[in-house]
Amino acid sequence: MAAELVEAKNMVMSFRVSDLQMLLGFVGRSKSGLKHELVTRALQLVQFDCSPEVFKKIKELYETRYAKKSSEVAQPQPQQHRSPEALSIHSSYDRGSTVARTSISTTNIDYPALYGKYLNGLGRLPPKVAKPEVRLVKLPFYTTLDELLKPTELVPQSNEKLQESPCIFALTPRQVELIRNSKELQPGVKSVQVVLRICYTDTSSPQEDQYPPNIAVKVNHNYCSVPGYYPSNKPGVEPKRPCRPINLTHFMYLSAATNRITVTWGNYGKSYSVGLYLVRQMTSAELLQRLKTIGVKHPELCKALVKEKLRLDPDSEIATTGVRVSLICPLVKMRLSVPCRAETCAHLQCFDAVFYLQMNEKKPTWMCPVCDKPAPYDQLIIDGLLSKILTECEDADEIEFLVDGSWCPIRAEKERSCSPQCPILVLGEYLWG
C-alpha cells in the first residue's frame, strides 16, 4: 500500500492542470484555483482517500497523458517546449530505519525531455556523474535531526531580476510528533523546528548562511519573518544583515498535508542554494552545560601550558619570569565565573563562558574578545587551573603565573594615610595637656 501511495503521488505531481481538474472532478471536489492549489488538493486526496477507484483513475490519466507524450518524444522538439514536470520532493522512511528523509524521485519511465529541467523550481536533475555537494557549516545553537532537502541550487527560470522558486513537501508522522512534543523556547516558538538555510553554491568548503538580495520566504499563504539589518554607527559602513536559519514551523501544516514553500530572490549573478532541515534549537544555558561536561581542561594540563609559554626562548636575551592574568572578564568587566578561551588562542587570558554564549545567542560572531580572532564553540575550553584559582583567590582581581607554573595574587597597594606621623595620643596630650 505504501508503494502504491508513493507511485500515486509521483503520478499526480506530473499532471498538468487539465489532468488535475479531471481527477478532482472525478471525486466531486473543487476544480478551481491555481496549479499549486490543485496539486495540494490532489495530494491530500491521495494521502487520505486513495480508494482503488481513485488509484485506477490516476493511473488511467497518467497512462493517457504519457501515451501521447511517448509519440511526441519520437519527434525531436526544441528544448523550450519540453515538460519540466513528472518530478517530486517527498518525505519517506529508510528501509529498516525510523529516520525520515526527503528524497528526489521520478517515475520509472525514462523521458529524455526531462533532463536539464527544473525540480520544483529549485534545481536540476542530478547528473549521472556524482559531483561535490554544497555543505553548510554546523551551527552550535542548532542540532540537525533530519535533512528534509539537501542544499539545492536556486536556478533562474527567466531573465527577470526577481525570481520565484517553489517547493512542495510533507512532514512524516514522526517529524510532526517531534515538533508537537518539543518544549517552547518562548511563547509560540517550539525548540524543534523546520528551518530554511541559504548559502552560496560553493562546494570547496562548508558554507556559512548567506541571503540573496530581495529575499522573501512564503510558507503556504504566509510570509515568514526574515532577520533585518543591524544598524551601523560608523559613517560610510553599510549595515550588516545576520544570516540565520529561517524558522518555517509557525506557518506549516503539522499533519500529513503537503506544504508549499516559495523563495523569492534577486538574480544578480551570484548562485545560491537552499536546504530544509528539521532541527532542535539549543539555548545558551544548554550549550554551557555541554561545555562544562565535555570541555573542561584539567588543571595540570593548563599548568603545563603556562610553563610552556613562560619557557625561555633560546633566541631571546630577555628571560620571561612571569605573566599577569586578569580575573576580570573583558566582556562585562565582572569577575570571571566560568573562565574560558579557544584552544587556538595564544594567550592565557580568559573570558566568561556564560556571557560569551549569551552574546553569541543574540548576535553570533564567535570572535575572541581578547585577541579578536575566531573562537568557535567547538574549540572552546574551560581552564581548569584558573577555575581552581578563582575559588582560592577571592581578594584579588589579578594573578601572576611564574615560570615553574605556580601563581601568586597581585593586590593593589593601599593608599598611604594622610595623617601626621605622630601618634593620635600625642595630639590628644597637646590638646588636653
N, C-alpha and C positions, 0 to 999 in steps of 0.2 A: 504493500500500500504506500509506503514511504517513497519507493522508487517511482510509483505512478504519479504521486503528488509533485515530485521534482520534475518529472517529464512534462506534466501538465503545465507547471509554472514556466518552464522553458518555452513551451509552445505558445503560451499566452503572451510572453514577453516579445515574441517575434511577430505578433499580429499587427496589422495595420488598423486604422480607425474603423474601416468598414467591417473587418473581421471581429473586432471587439464589440461593435454595435450589434452585429448578428448574434454573437454569443450572449450578450446581455439581454437582447430581445427574446431569445430562446427561453430564458428562465424568467421573463417578465420583469426585469429590472430596468432602471432608467438608462437610456442610451445617450443622454445629453451630456455635454461637458467637453473639456479639453482632453487630449490624448492621455496625459499622465493621470487624469482623474478616472478615465475609462480603464486604464491599466490597473490602477489601485483597486477599483471595484471588481474587476475580473479576477485579480489575485486573491482578494478576500473570498470570492465565490469558490475558488479552487481550494483555499485553506479550510473553509468551514462548511461547504456544502457541495463537495465534489462527488455527486452520485454517479453511478455507471453511465446514466444517460448523458450527464454533463460532460464526463470524460470522453464519451463517444463523439459528442458534438465538437468538442475542442479538437479531437484527432481528425475529424472529418474536415473542419475548416482549415486545419493545418495542412493536411494532405492535398486539399483542393488548391490551396494557395501555392504550394511548392510543386505541384504537378505542372502548373502554369509556369512557375519560375524555372523549373529544370529545362523546359523547352526554350526559354529565353536565354539561359546560360549558354546553350549551344551556339548562339549567335553572339559574337563579340559586341560589347556595349562600351560606350565611353565611361570612364571611371566615375564621373559625376552622377551617372544615372543608377549606380549600384545601391543596393539596400544596405543601410547601416544597422539593421535590426537583427533579430534572432540571437541576442546575447542577454545575459542577466547576471546580476550580482545577488547572491542569496546566502543565507546562513545555513550551515549543515553541521552534522556531527561526524567527527573522525570515527572510523570503524574501530570498535574496542576502546573508545575513549569518551569521556563526558565533556571534553573540551570542545567548544564550538569554534567554527572558523567561518570566514566569509571566503567564498571561492568564486572564480570566474568559470562559468560553464557555457557550453554551446550544445546545439543539437548534434545528433550523430551523423547528420548529413554534411558532406564537405561542400561548401559553397565558395568557389574561388572569388566570387564578387564581394565576399565579406572581408577579405583581407585588406588591411590598411584603413579600415573604417573605425568608427568610434565605439567605445564601450561605455554606454550610459552617459555619453558626453564627457567622460573623464579621461579616457586614454585609448590606446590602440591594442589590437590583439597582440599577445606576446609572440615574439619571433621564435622560430624553431630552434635557433641557436641561443643558448642562455646568455644573458647579458648581466653585468653587475647591477644590483638593485640599489635604489635610493634607501638610505638608512637614516633614521632620526636619532639624535642624541638622547640618552636616558635622562629623565628629569627626576631629581631627588624627591620632589613632592608628589609624584605620580607613579604608582605601581601598575604596570600593564597586566591585565587579567586575560584579555583576548584581543587578537588583531582582527578587526572586522573588515578592513580593507587595506591591503598593502599600499604603500606610497605609490600613487598613480598619477601620471602626468596630466596637467590641465592642458588640453590641446585646443587651440583656437579653431573655431568652425567657420569663421568668416574673416573678412578684413577689418571688421569693426574694432574700435579700441576697447569697448565694453563687451565682455563675453559672459555667457552663462553656461555652466556645466552642471547637469543634473545627475543624481544617483538615487537609485531605489534599493532599499534593503529592509529586511525584517529581523527582529531580535528572536533568539531562541527562548523557550520557556525558562531554561536555566539562567540566561542572562537577565531576563525580566525579574526573576526572583532575587538575584544578586542585588539588583538596583533597589527593589522594593524593601528588602530586608536590611539594607545598609543604614547606618546611623546618619543623622543630619549634622553637617558641619555648622550650619546656620539655618534659620527657618526657610524651608523650601529648597535647600541645597543638599542633596544626598552626597555621601562620600564616594559611592560607586557611580560612575558617570560614563556616558558615551561622549567622547571628545573628538573634535576635528583638529588635526595638526597639518600645517602647511610649511613647506620649506622649498629651497631652490632644488631644481632637478640636477643634482650633482652626486655622482657615485664614488668620487675619490675618497670621501671620508664621511663619518656621521655628521648630519646636518642639523644646525640649530633652527628653531622655528623662525620663519620669515614670512610676513604677509605680503601679497602682491598689492599694487596700488588699487584703490577703489574697492577694497574687499567688502563683501556683504554676504552673509550666510542665512539662508532661509530654510527652516525645517517645517515641512508640511505647509501651513499657512501663516507662519510667524517668523519674523526676523530675530536672530539671536544677537545678544549683546557682544560686541567685539571691543576689546580694550582700546581706549583712546590714546592720545599723545601726552607724554609728560611735558609740562611747560619748561622752557629753557630760560634761565635768568641771565645767560651770557649773550651779549649783543652779537649778531651775525651767526649764532649757532642754531641750527634747526632743531625743533623739538623732536624727541625720540619717542618711538612707539614700542611698548612692551609686547612682544610677540609670544603669546602664551597659547596653550591648548584652548579651544573654544568649546565650552560646555553646551551640548545639544540636548541634554536629558530632559529639560523642563518642557520642551515642546514635542517630545517624541511620544508615539503610542506605545505604552508599556503593555503590549499584547503581541499576538502573532500577526497583527496587521502590518502592512508594509508602510515604511516611512520614505518620504521623498525629501532629499536634501539638494538644494540648489546653491552653488557657489557662484557669485558674481565677482568678476575680477577684471582688472585693467590689463590689456595686452600691449605691453610697451617693450617687447623684445626679450625680456628675461623669461626663462622657463621655470615653472613651479610644479610641485607635486603635492597631492593631498593624501592623507591617510586617516582611517577611522579606527578608534581603539576603545575598548571597554577598560576603564582604569579605576583604581581606588586612590582618591586624593588623600594625602597624608597631611598632618599638621606639624608645626614646628616642635610641639611637645613630643610627638611620636618619633620624629627624627632625632631629637635629643636623647630619648630613651634608648633608641637603637645605637646611637653613638656611644652612650655610656656602657652598653652591653658588649659591643664588639670593637670599640675604637680607643680603649684606654691603653696608653703605652706605659709599661712597667717602670717604676722609679729608677731601677738600676740601669735600664736601657737609656733613660733620659740623662742619668748621671754620666754614663759613658759618652753620650753625645756632647755634654758640657765639656768634659775633659778633652775630647777631640777638637772642639772649637778653640779651646784655650791652649792647645799644644803649640810649642814654639815652632814657628815656620823657619826652616833652615836658611831660607833666602833673606830672612828679615833680621836686622840688627837689634830690633826692639822686642823684648820678650813681653807677651801679654800676661799679666799676673792675675787679672780678674775682669769680669764683665758684669755690669749692673743690669738688672731686670726689674721693671716696674710691676707692682702688684695691682695696678690700676688699669682697667680696660680702656684702650684708646677709643673705643666706640662711644661709650656712655660716661666716661670719666668716673666710674664707680669701681669699687674693689671687685676683683675677679671672683666669680663663684665656681665656674667650670672652665679652667684655663685650657685654651685650645689654639691650634695653629695647623697649617697644612704641612704634610711631610716634605713637600717640595720647598718650603720656606727655608732660607739660610739663617734666619735669626732665631734667638731663643725666646724673644718676647712673645707673649700670648695675648689673645683677645678672648672675650667671654662667649662661649658657645651658645648660651641662651639667647643673648641679644643678636648674635650673628645670624642664627637661624630665623629668628623673628624678623629681622631686617630683610633677609632673602625670601621669606614667605610673602612679604608685601611687595618687594621690588627686587627680583632676582638678578644679582650681578656676580656673586660668588668671587669677589675680589678681596684679598687680604687687606685689612685696614692698616697694617704695619708697613708692608713693603709694596702694596698696590699691585701685586701680581696675582694670577689666578689661584684661588683656593677652593676648588670644588668639593662638594660634600664627601665624595668617596675617597678624598685624600686627607680629610681632617683626622687629627688625633687629639686625644685628651692627654695633657702632660701629667703623668702620674707623680713625678717628682715635685712639680710646682703645686699640685693639688695637696700633697703632704705638707709642703712648706706653708701654704695658706692656713692650715689648721694649727700649725705650731708657731706661727709668727703673726699675731693679731695686732701688735702695736707698732707695725712699720708698714710703709707703703712702697718700699723698695728693698731689694736684697742684692747682694753681690756674690756671684759664683767665683770660687777660687780655682786655681789650676789643678788641684787634686780632686775637684768635683764637690768639695764641701761648700757651704754658703754661710753668710753672716748678714744680719739685718742692717740696713742703713737708716739710722734715725736722724731726723732733723735736730740740729743743736738748738737748745732753748735759748731765747734771748736773755742777754745779761740784764740783771736788775739795775735800775737807775738809782737805787737807794744809796746813801752815803756808805762808805766803807766801815764807819764806826758802828758799834752795836746800838740797837734801839735803846738798851739800858742806859747808855751814856747820854743819849738825847734826853731821856726821862730825868736823869740826875741833873742835867743842865737846866731843864725847865722847872723842876721842883726843888732844886737844891738851895 
